[in-house]
Each structure stands twice: as C-alpha cells, then as structure tokens.
C-alpha cells in the first residue's frame, strides 16, 4: 500500500490521466450498450402512439380538405410507417358535400397521409349537400389518396345508391372528377317505381353528378395495377 502511495505521489499526473481514461472508457461502454439495446428494439412493437386522436388538413385558403379521427395512432421504430385503429375520415368537396370513410385498420407507409391502405369493413359514404346518403361503397380493403381525392380497391365491392345495388371486382372512385368505376364483373340491379331491371357488363361507371350508370368499354385502370400498389404498401411492414 505504501509503495502505491509513493508511486502515486511521484507520478500523480500519470495516475490522474489513467483514472480519467478508465472513466471515459466506462462511459463509452455504457453508451454502446444503450445504443445496441435501441437497435435491437422489436420492430413490431410501437414506440410512439396517440389515443383518441384527431387531425385536420387544410388547403392554402384555410378550408378543410379532410379530417381524420381514430382510437389509436401508432408509429414503429426504424420505419416511416404509421397505423391507425378504427379510422374515420371525411373528405370535403367544394359544393359542401363530403365523403365519410371508415374501417377497422389503416396503414400509412410513409406517415405523410398521401396513400392510406384500409382493411376490415371498409365503408365509403358520399353525403350530398342536403346531408342525405347518396352513394355507399362497401368492400374488404382499399387505398385512399386524400390529396388526389381518389379511392381504389382490387377487392370485391358493393355500391349502393337510393335506387340500385351494383357489385363487381375492383373499384376506382374519383371524388374530384365525380365518378365511380367498377373494373370487372359488374352487375347492377335497380328498382324504381315498382319496376326492376338487371344490367351486367365487364366494366360500369356511375356518374356522381348525373346519378346514372353506364356500361364502359374503356380501360382507364387495370385491377392488377391496384394490386401492385397494395403490395408496395404492405412491404413497409418489414424493416428496410
């Protein structure tokens, strides 16, 4: 012990340097362990969330473009994606009509709310300026593009108007341009003034302004294109 004290007195600056160096190394080791622990965080466990949240997107004039509510908004480590449980969205039109969109779950691949993938009891309801239900679209899954005012699905869908029920595989609803298009296997059953009729066709279009259905021979959108966009969104569930 005495030898150590004598050595310390003679070389105290060296000993101080050694102690400081050891202290720094311990701090670096601690920080490294914390960093490695953060890197190994379970990618399937959320690290940020909001309960009973609400958000509003406005345009340059300060008017509401859309609103989004939900029971829970979750973000995940090492991923840009966010997920919403029980989402409820409204997209507003210039004529004061609007669309209400609900589902059990929503996935946003980049958290920018530019493309949102909806699943589970997806319902799109168009409410007219008199606050009456004009069109209802029921499907199992769909993608919505809020800024483009565009909805699309490659799934089976049922479209209900006050006078008809139309079904088919794959739907594109263009809110801005005012039409709903069934992409394949379209079948419409209408009933009005105690008369009913059935119309079938590969593709059919409903004009939201004229409130009329027509059989379409054009091919503006391919259902396979929508399926590829769905796959692209779903890939974000995996870490990069």
FIKOLZA-1660 file (N, C-alpha, C; in steps of 0.1 Angstrom, whole numbers, plus 5000, padded with zeros to 4 digits):
% residues 240
   i   px   py   pz ch aa at
   1 5008 4988 5000  A  X  N
   1 5000 5000 5000  A  X CA
   1 5009 5013 5000  A  X  C
   2 5019 5012 5008  A  X  N
   2 5028 5024 5009  A  X CA
   2 5035 5026 4996  A  X  C
   3 5039 5015 4990  A  X  N
   3 5046 5016 4977  A  X CA
   3 5036 5023 4966  A  X  C
   4 5023 5019 4967  A  X  N
   4 5014 5025 4958  A  X CA
   4 5012 5040 4960  A  X  C
   5 5012 5044 4973  A  X  N
   5 5011 5058 4976  A  X CA
   5 5023 5066 4972  A  X  C
   6 5035 5060 4974  A  X  N
   6 5047 5067 4970  A  X CA
   6 5047 5068 4955  A  X  C
   7 5042 5058 4948  A  X  N
   7 5042 5059 4933  A  X CA
   7 5032 5069 4928  A  X  C
   8 5021 5070 4935  A  X  N
   8 5011 5080 4932  A  X CA
   8 5016 5094 4933  A  X  C
   9 5023 5096 4945  A  X  N
   9 5028 5110 4947  A  X CA
   9 5038 5114 4937  A  X  C
  10 5047 5104 4933  A  X  N
  10 5057 5108 4923  A  X CA
  10 5052 5109 4909  A  X  C
  11 5041 5102 4906  A  X  N
  11 5035 5102 4892  A  X CA
  11 5020 5105 4892  A  X  C
  12 5017 5115 4900  A  X  N
  12 5002 5117 4902  A  X CA
  12 4995 5122 4889  A  X  C
  13 5002 5129 4881  A  X  N
  13 4996 5133 4868  A  X CA
  13 4993 5121 4859  A  X  C
  14 5003 5112 4859  A  X  N
  14 5001 5100 4851  A  X CA
  14 4989 5092 4856  A  X  C
  15 4988 5090 4870  A  X  N
  15 4977 5083 4876  A  X CA
  15 4964 5090 4874  A  X  C
  16 4964 5103 4874  A  X  N
  16 4951 5110 4871  A  X CA
  16 4947 5108 4857  A  X  C
  17 4956 5108 4848  A  X  N
  17 4953 5105 4834  A  X CA
  17 4947 5091 4832  A  X  C
  18 4953 5082 4839  A  X  N
  18 4949 5068 4838  A  X CA
  18 4934 5066 4843  A  X  C
  19 4932 5073 4855  A  X  N
  19 4918 5072 4861  A  X CA
  19 4908 5079 4852  A  X  C
  20 4911 5091 4846  A  X  N
  20 4902 5097 4837  A  X CA
  20 4899 5089 4824  A  X  C
  21 4910 5082 4819  A  X  N
  21 4909 5074 4807  A  X CA
  21 4899 5062 4810  A  X  C
  22 4901 5056 4822  A  X  N
  22 4892 5045 4826  A  X CA
  22 4878 5049 4827  A  X  C
  23 4876 5061 4833  A  X  N
  23 4862 5067 4834  A  X CA
  23 4856 5069 4821  A  X  C
  24 4864 5075 4811  A  X  N
  24 4858 5077 4798  A  X CA
  24 4855 5064 4791  A  X  C
  25 4863 5054 4793  A  X  N
  25 4860 5041 4786  A  X CA
  25 4848 5035 4792  A  X  C
  26 4845 5036 4805  A  X  N
  26 4833 5031 4811  A  X CA
  26 4821 5038 4806  A  X  C
  27 4822 5051 4804  A  X  N
  27 4811 5059 4798  A  X CA
  27 4808 5054 4784  A  X  C
  28 4818 5053 4776  A  X  N
  28 4816 5048 4762  A  X CA
  28 4810 5034 4762  A  X  C
  29 4814 5025 4771  A  X  N
  29 4808 5012 4771  A  X CA
  29 4794 5013 4775  A  X  C
  30 4790 5021 4784  A  X  N
  30 4776 5023 4788  A  X CA
  30 4768 5028 4776  A  X  C
  31 4773 5038 4769  A  X  N
  31 4766 5044 4758  A  X CA
  31 4764 5034 4747  A  X  C
  32 4775 5025 4745  A  X  N
  32 4774 5015 4734  A  X CA
  32 4763 5005 4737  A  X  C
  33 4762 5001 4750  A  X  N
  33 4752 4992 4754  A  X CA
  33 4738 4997 4752  A  X  C
  34 4736 5010 4755  A  X  N
  34 4723 5017 4753  A  X CA
  34 4720 5017 4739  A  X  C
  35 4730 5021 4730  A  X  N
  35 4727 5022 4716  A  X CA
  35 4724 5008 4710  A  X  C
  36 4731 4998 4714  A  X  N
  36 4728 4984 4709  A  X CA
  36 4715 4979 4713  A  X  C
  37 4711 4983 4725  A  X  N
  37 4697 4979 4730  A  X CA
  37 4687 4986 4722  A  X  C
  38 4689 4999 4718  A  X  N
  38 4679 5006 4710  A  X CA
  38 4678 5000 4696  A  X  C
  39 4690 4996 4690  A  X  N
  39 4690 4990 4677  A  X CA
  39 4682 4976 4677  A  X  C
  40 4683 4969 4688  A  X  N
  40 4677 4956 4688  A  X CA
  40 4662 4957 4692  A  X  C
  41 4656 4969 4693  A  X  N
  41 4642 4971 4697  A  X CA
  41 4633 4963 4687  A  X  C
  42 4623 4957 4692  A  X  N
  42 4614 4949 4685  A  X CA
  42 4607 4958 4675  A  X  C
  43 4608 4955 4662  A  X  N
  43 4602 4963 4651  A  X CA
  43 4587 4962 4651  A  X  C
  44 4582 4952 4657  A  X  N
  44 4567 4950 4657  A  X CA
  44 4561 4956 4670  A  X  C
  45 4568 4963 4678  A  X  N
  45 4563 4969 4690  A  X CA
  45 4564 4984 4688  A  X  C
  46 4552 4991 4690  A  X  N
  46 4552 5006 4687  A  X CA
  46 4560 5013 4698  A  X  C
  47 4567 5024 4694  A  X  N
  47 4574 5032 4703  A  X CA
  47 4569 5046 4705  A  X  C
  48 4559 5050 4696  A  X  N
  48 4551 5062 4698  A  X CA
  48 4537 5060 4695  A  X  C
  49 4528 5066 4702  A  X  N
  49 4513 5064 4700  A  X CA
  49 4505 5075 4705  A  X  C
  50 4493 5077 4699  A  X  N
  50 4483 5086 4704  A  X CA
  50 4470 5079 4705  A  X  C
  51 4463 5082 4716  A  X  N
  51 4449 5076 4718  A  X CA
  51 4439 5086 4715  A  X  C
  52 4428 5082 4709  A  X  N
  52 4416 5091 4706  A  X CA
  52 4421 5104 4700  A  X  C
  53 4428 5103 4689  A  X  N
  53 4434 5115 4682  A  X CA
  53 4425 5120 4671  A  X  C
  54 4428 5132 4667  A  X  N
  54 4421 5139 4656  A  X CA
  54 4430 5148 4649  A  X  C
  55 4430 5149 4636  A  X  N
  55 4438 5158 4628  A  X CA
  55 4430 5164 4616  A  X  C
  56 4434 5175 4612  A  X  N
  56 4427 5182 4601  A  X CA
  56 4437 5187 4591  A  X  C
  57 4435 5185 4578  A  X  N
  57 4443 5190 4567  A  X CA
  57 4436 5201 4560  A  X  C
  58 4442 5213 4559  A  X  N
  58 4436 5225 4553  A  X CA
  58 4443 5228 4540  A  X  C
  59 4436 5235 4531  A  X  N
  59 4442 5240 4519  A  X CA
  59 4448 5253 4521  A  X  C
  60 4454 5259 4510  A  X  N
  60 4460 5272 4511  A  X CA
  60 4451 5283 4515  A  X  C
  61 4438 5281 4513  A  X  N
  61 4428 5291 4516  A  X CA
  61 4423 5290 4531  A  X  C
  62 4428 5279 4537  A  X  N
  62 4424 5277 4551  A  X CA
  62 4412 5269 4553  A  X  C
  63 4406 5263 4541  A  X  N
  63 4394 5255 4542  A  X CA
  63 4398 5240 4544  A  X  C
  64 4390 5233 4551  A  X  N
  64 4393 5219 4554  A  X CA
  64 4393 5210 4541  A  X  C
  65 4404 5203 4539  A  X  N
  65 4404 5193 4528  A  X CA
  65 4399 5180 4533  A  X  C
  66 4404 5176 4545  A  X  N
  66 4400 5163 4551  A  X CA
  66 4402 5163 4566  A  X  C
  67 4395 5155 4573  A  X  N
  67 4397 5152 4587  A  X CA
  67 4399 5137 4590  A  X  C
  68 4407 5134 4600  A  X  N
  68 4409 5120 4603  A  X CA
  68 4409 5119 4618  A  X  C
  69 4400 5109 4623  A  X  N
  69 4399 5106 4637  A  X CA
  69 4403 5091 4638  A  X  C
  70 4406 5087 4650  A  X  N
  70 4409 5073 4653  A  X CA
  70 4410 5070 4668  A  X  C
  71 4409 5057 4671  A  X  N
  71 4410 5053 4685  A  X CA
  71 4425 5053 4689  A  X  C
  72 4434 5050 4679  A  X  N
  72 4448 5049 4683  A  X CA
  72 4456 5051 4670  A  X  C
  73 4467 5059 4671  A  X  N
  73 4477 5061 4661  A  X CA
  73 4490 5056 4666  A  X  C
  74 4497 5047 4658  A  X  N
  74 4509 5041 4663  A  X CA
  74 4520 5043 4653  A  X  C
  75 4532 5045 4658  A  X  N
  75 4545 5046 4650  A  X CA
  75 4554 5035 4654  A  X  C
  76 4563 5031 4645  A  X  N
  76 4572 5020 4648  A  X CA
  76 4586 5023 4646  A  X  C
  77 4595 5017 4654  A  X  N
  77 4610 5020 4653  A  X CA
  77 4615 5016 4640  A  X  C
  78 4625 5024 4635  A  X  N
  78 4632 5021 4622  A  X CA
  78 4622 5019 4611  A  X  C
  79 4611 5027 4611  A  X  N
  79 4602 5026 4600  A  X CA
  79 4594 5039 4599  A  X  C
  80 4591 5043 4587  A  X  N
  80 4583 5055 4584  A  X CA
  80 4568 5053 4586  A  X  C
  81 4564 5040 4586  A  X  N
  81 4550 5038 4586  A  X CA
  81 4543 5041 4599  A  X  C
  82 4530 5044 4598  A  X  N
  82 4522 5045 4610  A  X CA
  82 4509 5038 4607  A  X  C
  83 4502 5034 4618  A  X  N
  83 4490 5026 4617  A  X CA
  83 4479 5032 4626  A  X  C
  84 4467 5032 4621  A  X  N
  84 4455 5038 4628  A  X CA
  84 4445 5027 4630  A  X  C
  85 4440 5026 4642  A  X  N
  85 4429 5017 4646  A  X CA
  85 4416 5024 4646  A  X  C
  86 4406 5018 4640  A  X  N
  86 4392 5024 4639  A  X CA
  86 4393 5038 4633  A  X  C
  87 4399 5039 4621  A  X  N
  87 4400 5052 4615  A  X CA
  87 4386 5057 4610  A  X  C
  88 4384 5070 4610  A  X  N
  88 4372 5076 4605  A  X CA
  88 4376 5089 4598  A  X  C
  89 4374 5090 4585  A  X  N
  89 4379 5101 4577  A  X CA
  89 4368 5108 4570  A  X  C
  90 4369 5121 4568  A  X  N
  90 4360 5129 4560  A  X CA
  90 4368 5137 4549  A  X  C
  91 4364 5136 4537  A  X  N
  91 4370 5143 4526  A  X CA
  91 4359 5153 4521  A  X  C
  92 4362 5166 4521  A  X  N
  92 4352 5176 4518  A  X CA
  92 4353 5181 4504  A  X  C
  93 4341 5183 4497  A  X  N
  93 4341 5188 4484  A  X CA
  93 4337 5203 4484  A  X  C
  94 4340 5209 4473  A  X  N
  94 4337 5223 4472  A  X CA
  94 4323 5227 4473  A  X  C
  95 4314 5218 4469  A  X  N
  95 4299 5220 4469  A  X CA
  95 4293 5217 4482  A  X  C
  96 4301 5215 4493  A  X  N
  96 4297 5212 4506  A  X CA
  96 4292 5198 4509  A  X  C
  97 4293 5190 4498  A  X  N
  97 4291 5175 4500  A  X CA
  97 4304 5170 4506  A  X  C
  98 4304 5157 4510  A  X  N
  98 4316 5151 4516  A  X CA
  98 4315 5136 4516  A  X  C
  99 4326 5130 4517  A  X  N
  99 4327 5115 4518  A  X CA
  99 4331 5112 4532  A  X  C
 100 4325 5102 4538  A  X  N
 100 4329 5097 4551  A  X CA
 100 4334 5083 4549  A  X  C
 101 4346 5080 4554  A  X  N
 101 4353 5067 4552  A  X CA
 101 4356 5061 4566  A  X  C
 102 4352 5049 4567  A  X  N
 102 4355 5042 4580  A  X CA
 102 4361 5028 4577  A  X  C
 103 4368 5022 4586  A  X  N
 103 4374 5009 4585  A  X CA
 103 4379 5005 4599  A  X  C
 104 4383 4992 4600  A  X  N
 104 4389 4987 4613  A  X CA
 104 4403 4991 4614  A  X  C
 105 4411 4992 4603  A  X  N
 105 4425 4995 4604  A  X CA
 105 4430 5003 4592  A  X  C
 106 4440 5011 4594  A  X  N
 106 4446 5018 4583  A  X CA
 106 4461 5018 4585  A  X  C
 107 4468 5017 4573  A  X  N
 107 4483 5017 4573  A  X CA
 107 4488 5028 4563  A  X  C
 108 4496 5037 4568  A  X  N
 108 4502 5047 4560  A  X CA
 108 4517 5044 4559  A  X  C
 109 4522 5041 4547  A  X  N
 109 4536 5036 4545  A  X CA
 109 4546 5047 4549  A  X  C
 110 4543 5060 4547  A  X  N
 110 4554 5070 4550  A  X CA
 110 4549 5081 4560  A  X  C
 111 4537 5079 4566  A  X  N
 111 4532 5088 4576  A  X CA
 111 4530 5102 4570  A  X  C
 112 4528 5103 4557  A  X  N
 112 4526 5116 4551  A  X CA
 112 4511 5118 4547  A  X  C
 113 4503 5107 4549  A  X  N
 113 4489 5107 4546  A  X CA
 113 4486 5110 4531  A  X  C
 114 4495 5105 4523  A  X  N
 114 4493 5107 4508  A  X CA
 114 4487 5094 4503  A  X  C
 115 4489 5083 4509  A  X  N
 115 4483 5070 4505  A  X CA
 115 4481 5062 4517  A  X  C
 116 4468 5058 4519  A  X  N
 116 4464 5051 4532  A  X CA
 116 4457 5038 4528  A  X  C
 117 4462 5027 4533  A  X  N
 117 4456 5014 4530  A  X CA
 117 4447 5010 4541  A  X  C
 118 4434 5008 4537  A  X  N
 118 4424 5005 4547  A  X CA
 118 4420 4990 4546  A  X  C
 119 4417 4984 4558  A  X  N
 119 4413 4970 4558  A  X CA
 119 4402 4968 4569  A  X  C
 120 4393 4958 4566  A  X  N
 120 4383 4955 4576  A  X CA
 120 4371 4963 4576  A  X  C
 121 4360 4958 4570  A  X  N
 121 4347 4965 4569  A  X CA
 121 4349 4979 4564  A  X  C
 122 4355 4981 4553  A  X  N
 122 4357 4994 4547  A  X CA
 122 4344 5000 4541  A  X  C
 123 4340 5012 4545  A  X  N
 123 4328 5018 4540  A  X CA
 123 4331 5032 4535  A  X  C
 124 4327 5035 4523  A  X  N
 124 4328 5049 4517  A  X CA
 124 4314 5054 4515  A  X  C
 125 4311 5065 4522  A  X  N
 125 4297 5070 4521  A  X CA
 125 4298 5084 4516  A  X  C
 126 4291 5087 4505  A  X  N
 126 4290 5101 4500  A  X CA
 126 4277 5107 4505  A  X  C
 127 4279 5118 4511  A  X  N
 127 4267 5126 4517  A  X CA
 127 4266 5139 4509  A  X  C
 128 4254 5141 4503  A  X  N
 128 4251 5152 4494  A  X CA
 128 4249 5165 4502  A  X  C
 129 4247 5176 4495  A  X  N
 129 4246 5189 4502  A  X CA
 129 4234 5190 4511  A  X  C
 130 4224 5181 4509  A  X  N
 130 4212 5181 4518  A  X CA
 130 4214 5171 4530  A  X  C
 131 4227 5167 4532  A  X  N
 131 4230 5157 4542  A  X CA
 131 4223 5144 4541  A  X  C
 132 4221 5140 4529  A  X  N
 132 4215 5127 4526  A  X CA
 132 4225 5117 4520  A  X  C
 133 4223 5105 4523  A  X  N
 133 4232 5094 4518  A  X CA
 133 4230 5093 4502  A  X  C
 134 4240 5095 4495  A  X  N
 134 4239 5094 4480  A  X CA
 134 4245 5081 4474  A  X  C
 135 4257 5078 4479  A  X  N
 135 4263 5065 4474  A  X CA
 135 4271 5059 4486  A  X  C
 136 4270 5046 4487  A  X  N
 136 4277 5038 4497  A  X CA
 136 4285 5027 4490  A  X  C
 137 4298 5026 4493  A  X  N
 137 4307 5016 4488  A  X CA
 137 4312 5007 4499  A  X  C
 138 4309 4995 4499  A  X  N
 138 4313 4985 4509  A  X CA
 138 4323 4975 4503  A  X  C
 139 4335 4974 4510  A  X  N
 139 4345 4964 4505  A  X CA
 139 4354 4960 4517  A  X  C
 140 4362 4950 4514  A  X  N
 140 4371 4945 4525  A  X CA
 140 4384 4953 4526  A  X  C
 141 4389 4959 4516  A  X  N
 141 4401 4967 4516  A  X CA
 141 4401 4977 4505  A  X  C
 142 4409 4988 4507  A  X  N
 142 4410 4998 4497  A  X CA
 142 4422 5007 4500  A  X  C
 143 4426 5015 4490  A  X  N
 143 4436 5025 4492  A  X CA
 143 4429 5039 4489  A  X  C
 144 4432 5048 4498  A  X  N
 144 4427 5062 4496  A  X CA
 144 4438 5072 4495  A  X  C
 145 4437 5081 4485  A  X  N
 145 4447 5091 4483  A  X CA
 145 4440 5105 4486  A  X  C
 146 4442 5110 4498  A  X  N
 146 4434 5122 4502  A  X CA
 146 4437 5134 4493  A  X  C
 147 4449 5137 4490  A  X  N
 147 4452 5149 4482  A  X CA
 147 4447 5148 4468  A  X  C
 148 4447 5136 4462  A  X  N
 148 4441 5133 4449  A  X CA
 148 4426 5131 4449  A  X  C
 149 4420 5130 4461  A  X  N
 149 4406 5127 4462  A  X CA
 149 4403 5114 4454  A  X  C
 150 4410 5104 4456  A  X  N
 150 4409 5092 4448  A  X CA
 150 4409 5080 4457  A  X  C
 151 4399 5070 4454  A  X  N
 151 4398 5058 4462  A  X CA
 151 4399 5046 4452  A  X  C
 152 4406 5036 4456  A  X  N
 152 4406 5024 4447  A  X CA
 152 4408 5011 4455  A  X  C
 153 4402 5000 4449  A  X  N
 153 4403 4987 4455  A  X CA
 153 4404 4977 4444  A  X  C
 154 4411 4966 4447  A  X  N
 154 4411 4955 4438  A  X CA
 154 4402 4943 4443  A  X  C
 155 4395 4946 4454  A  X  N
 155 4387 4937 4461  A  X CA
 155 4372 4937 4455  A  X  C
 156 4365 4927 4459  A  X  N
 156 4350 4927 4456  A  X CA
 156 4344 4939 4463  A  X  C
 157 4334 4946 4457  A  X  N
 157 4328 4957 4463  A  X CA
 157 4313 4958 4459  A  X  C
 158 4305 4964 4468  A  X  N
 158 4291 4966 4466  A  X CA
 158 4289 4981 4467  A  X  C
 159 4282 4986 4456  A  X  N
 159 4279 5001 4455  A  X CA
 159 4264 5002 4456  A  X  C
 160 4259 5010 4466  A  X  N
 160 4245 5012 4468  A  X CA
 160 4241 5026 4466  A  X  C
 161 4231 5028 4458  A  X  N
 161 4225 5042 4456  A  X CA
 161 4210 5041 4460  A  X  C
 162 4203 5052 4461  A  X  N
 162 4189 5051 4465  A  X CA
 162 4180 5042 4456  A  X  C
 163 4185 5039 4444  A  X  N
 163 4176 5031 4435  A  X CA
 163 4183 5018 4430  A  X  C
 164 4195 5015 4434  A  X  N
 164 4202 5004 4428  A  X CA
 164 4213 4998 4438  A  X  C
 165 4216 4985 4435  A  X  N
 165 4228 4979 4441  A  X CA
 165 4236 4973 4430  A  X  C
 166 4249 4977 4430  A  X  N
 166 4258 4972 4419  A  X CA
 166 4270 4966 4425  A  X  C
 167 4274 4954 4420  A  X  N
 167 4286 4947 4426  A  X CA
 167 4296 4945 4415  A  X  C
 168 4308 4942 4419  A  X  N
 168 4319 4939 4409  A  X CA
 168 4332 4937 4416  A  X  C
 169 4342 4934 4409  A  X  N
 169 4356 4932 4414  A  X CA
 169 4365 4944 4410  A  X  C
 170 4369 4951 4420  A  X  N
 170 4378 4963 4417  A  X CA
 170 4370 4975 4415  A  X  C
 171 4373 4986 4422  A  X  N
 171 4366 4999 4420  A  X CA
 171 4376 5011 4421  A  X  C
 172 4373 5021 4413  A  X  N
 172 4380 5033 4413  A  X CA
 172 4369 5044 4415  A  X  C
 173 4370 5052 4426  A  X  N
 173 4361 5063 4429  A  X CA
 173 4369 5076 4428  A  X  C
 174 4366 5084 4418  A  X  N
 174 4373 5096 4416  A  X CA
 174 4364 5107 4421  A  X  C
 175 4367 5112 4434  A  X  N
 175 4358 5122 4440  A  X CA
 175 4359 5135 4433  A  X  C
 176 4371 5139 4428  A  X  N
 176 4373 5152 4422  A  X CA
 176 4365 5152 4408  A  X  C
 177 4367 5142 4400  A  X  N
 177 4360 5142 4387  A  X CA
 177 4346 5136 4387  A  X  C
 178 4342 5131 4399  A  X  N
 178 4328 5127 4400  A  X CA
 178 4323 5115 4394  A  X  C
 179 4331 5104 4395  A  X  N
 179 4326 5091 4390  A  X CA
 179 4331 5079 4399  A  X  C
 180 4324 5068 4398  A  X  N
 180 4328 5056 4404  A  X CA
 180 4328 5045 4393  A  X  C
 181 4339 5038 4392  A  X  N
 181 4340 5028 4381  A  X CA
 181 4343 5014 4387  A  X  C
 182 4335 5005 4382  A  X  N
 182 4337 4991 4385  A  X CA
 182 4346 4985 4374  A  X  C
 183 4356 4978 4378  A  X  N
 183 4367 4974 4369  A  X CA
 183 4364 4960 4362  A  X  C
 184 4356 4951 4368  A  X  N
 184 4353 4938 4362  A  X CA
 184 4341 4932 4369  A  X  C
 185 4335 4923 4361  A  X  N
 185 4323 4915 4366  A  X CA
 185 4312 4924 4372  A  X  C
 186 4309 4935 4365  A  X  N
 186 4299 4944 4371  A  X CA
 186 4285 4938 4369  A  X  C
 187 4277 4940 4379  A  X  N
 187 4263 4936 4378  A  X CA
 187 4254 4946 4386  A  X  C
 188 4244 4951 4380  A  X  N
 188 4236 4961 4386  A  X CA
 188 4221 4957 4387  A  X  C
 189 4215 4958 4398  A  X  N
 189 4201 4955 4400  A  X CA
 189 4194 4968 4405  A  X  C
 190 4185 4974 4397  A  X  N
 190 4178 4986 4401  A  X CA
 190 4164 4984 4403  A  X  C
 191 4158 4992 4411  A  X  N
 191 4144 4992 4414  A  X CA
 191 4138 5006 4416  A  X  C
 192 4128 5009 4408  A  X  N
 192 4123 5023 4408  A  X CA
 192 4109 5022 4402  A  X  C
 193 4099 5029 4410  A  X  N
 193 4085 5029 4405  A  X CA
 193 4080 5015 4403  A  X  C
 194 4082 5006 4412  A  X  N
 194 4077 4993 4412  A  X CA
 194 4082 4985 4400  A  X  C
 195 4093 4990 4394  A  X  N
 195 4099 4983 4383  A  X CA
 195 4114 4979 4386  A  X  C
 196 4118 4968 4382  A  X  N
 196 4132 4964 4385  A  X CA
 196 4139 4959 4372  A  X  C
 197 4152 4961 4371  A  X  N
 197 4160 4956 4360  A  X CA
 197 4174 4952 4364  A  X  C
 198 4180 4944 4356  A  X  N
 198 4193 4940 4359  A  X CA
 198 4202 4942 4346  A  X  C
 199 4214 4948 4349  A  X  N
 199 4223 4950 4338  A  X CA
 199 4237 4945 4342  A  X  C
 200 4243 4937 4333  A  X  N
 200 4256 4932 4335  A  X CA
 200 4266 4937 4325  A  X  C
 201 4279 4938 4329  A  X  N
 201 4289 4942 4320  A  X CA
 201 4303 4940 4326  A  X  C
 202 4313 4940 4318  A  X  N
 202 4326 4938 4324  A  X CA
 202 4330 4950 4333  A  X  C
 203 4327 4962 4327  A  X  N
 203 4330 4975 4334  A  X CA
 203 4318 4984 4334  A  X  C
 204 4316 4991 4345  A  X  N
 204 4305 5000 4346  A  X CA
 204 4309 5013 4353  A  X  C
 205 4303 5024 4349  A  X  N
 205 4307 5037 4355  A  X CA
 205 4294 5044 4360  A  X  C
 206 4295 5049 4373  A  X  N
 206 4284 5057 4379  A  X CA
 206 4288 5071 4379  A  X  C
 207 4280 5080 4372  A  X  N
 207 4283 5094 4372  A  X CA
 207 4277 5101 4385  A  X  C
 208 4285 5106 4394  A  X  N
 208 4280 5111 4406  A  X CA
 208 4272 5124 4404  A  X  C
 209 4274 5131 4393  A  X  N
 209 4267 5143 4391  A  X CA
 209 4253 5141 4385  A  X  C
 210 4253 5132 4374  A  X  N
 210 4241 5128 4368  A  X CA
 210 4233 5117 4375  A  X  C
 211 4240 5110 4384  A  X  N
 211 4234 5099 4391  A  X CA
 211 4229 5088 4382  A  X  C
 212 4237 5085 4372  A  X  N
 212 4234 5074 4362  A  X CA
 212 4245 5064 4360  A  X  C
 213 4241 5052 4357  A  X  N
 213 4251 5041 4354  A  X CA
 213 4252 5039 4339  A  X  C
 214 4264 5036 4334  A  X  N
 214 4266 5033 4320  A  X CA
 214 4276 5021 4319  A  X  C
 215 4274 5013 4309  A  X  N
 215 4284 5002 4307  A  X CA
 215 4296 5009 4300  A  X  C
 216 4308 5006 4305  A  X  N
 216 4320 5012 4299  A  X CA
 216 4328 5002 4291  A  X  C
 217 4333 5006 4280  A  X  N
 217 4342 4998 4272  A  X CA
 217 4356 5002 4273  A  X  C
 218 4359 5014 4280  A  X  N
 218 4372 5019 4281  A  X CA
 218 4380 5011 4292  A  X  C
 219 4392 5014 4293  A  X  N
 219 4401 5007 4303  A  X CA
 219 4411 5017 4308  A  X  C
 220 4406 5026 4317  A  X  N
 220 4414 5036 4323  A  X CA
 220 4424 5031 4333  A  X  C
 221 4419 5021 4341  A  X  N
 221 4427 5015 4352  A  X CA
 221 4426 5000 4351  A  X  C
 222 4437 4993 4353  A  X  N
 222 4437 4979 4354  A  X CA
 222 4438 4974 4368  A  X  C
 223 4429 4965 4372  A  X  N
 223 4429 4960 4385  A  X CA
 223 4442 4955 4390  A  X  C
 224 4451 4949 4381  A  X  N
 224 4464 4945 4385  A  X CA
 224 4473 4956 4390  A  X  C
 225 4471 4968 4384  A  X  N
 225 4479 4980 4388  A  X CA
 225 4476 4983 4403  A  X  C
 226 4463 4982 4407  A  X  N
 226 4459 4985 4421  A  X CA
 226 4466 4974 4430  A  X  C
 227 4465 4962 4425  A  X  N
 227 4471 4951 4433  A  X CA
 227 4486 4953 4436  A  X  C
 228 4493 4958 4426  A  X  N
 228 4507 4961 4428  A  X CA
 228 4510 4972 4437  A  X  C
 229 4501 4982 4437  A  X  N
 229 4502 4993 4447  A  X CA
 229 4499 4988 4461  A  X  C
 230 4490 4979 4463  A  X  N
 230 4487 4973 4476  A  X CA
 230 4500 4966 4481  A  X  C
 231 4506 4958 4472  A  X  N
 231 4518 4951 4476  A  X CA
 231 4529 4960 4480  A  X  C
 232 4531 4971 4473  A  X  N
 232 4541 4981 4476  A  X CA
 232 4539 4987 4490  A  X  C
 233 4526 4990 4494  A  X  N
 233 4523 4995 4507  A  X CA
 233 4526 4985 4518  A  X  C
 234 4522 4972 4515  A  X  N
 234 4524 4962 4525  A  X CA
 234 4538 4958 4528  A  X  C
 235 4547 4961 4518  A  X  N
 235 4561 4958 4520  A  X CA
 235 4567 4967 4532  A  X  C
 236 4561 4978 4535  A  X  N
 236 4566 4987 4545  A  X CA
 236 4564 4980 4559  A  X  C
 237 4557 4969 4560  A  X  N
 237 4556 4963 4573  A  X CA
 237 4569 4956 4577  A  X  C
 238 4578 4954 4567  A  X  N
 238 4591 4948 4570  A  X CA
 238 4601 4959 4571  A  X  C
 239 4611 4957 4580  A  X  N
 239 4622 4967 4582  A  X CA
 239 4630 4968 4569  A  X  C
 240 4635 4980 4566  A  X  N
 240 4644 4982 4555  A  X CA
 240 4658 4977 4557  A  X  C
% end
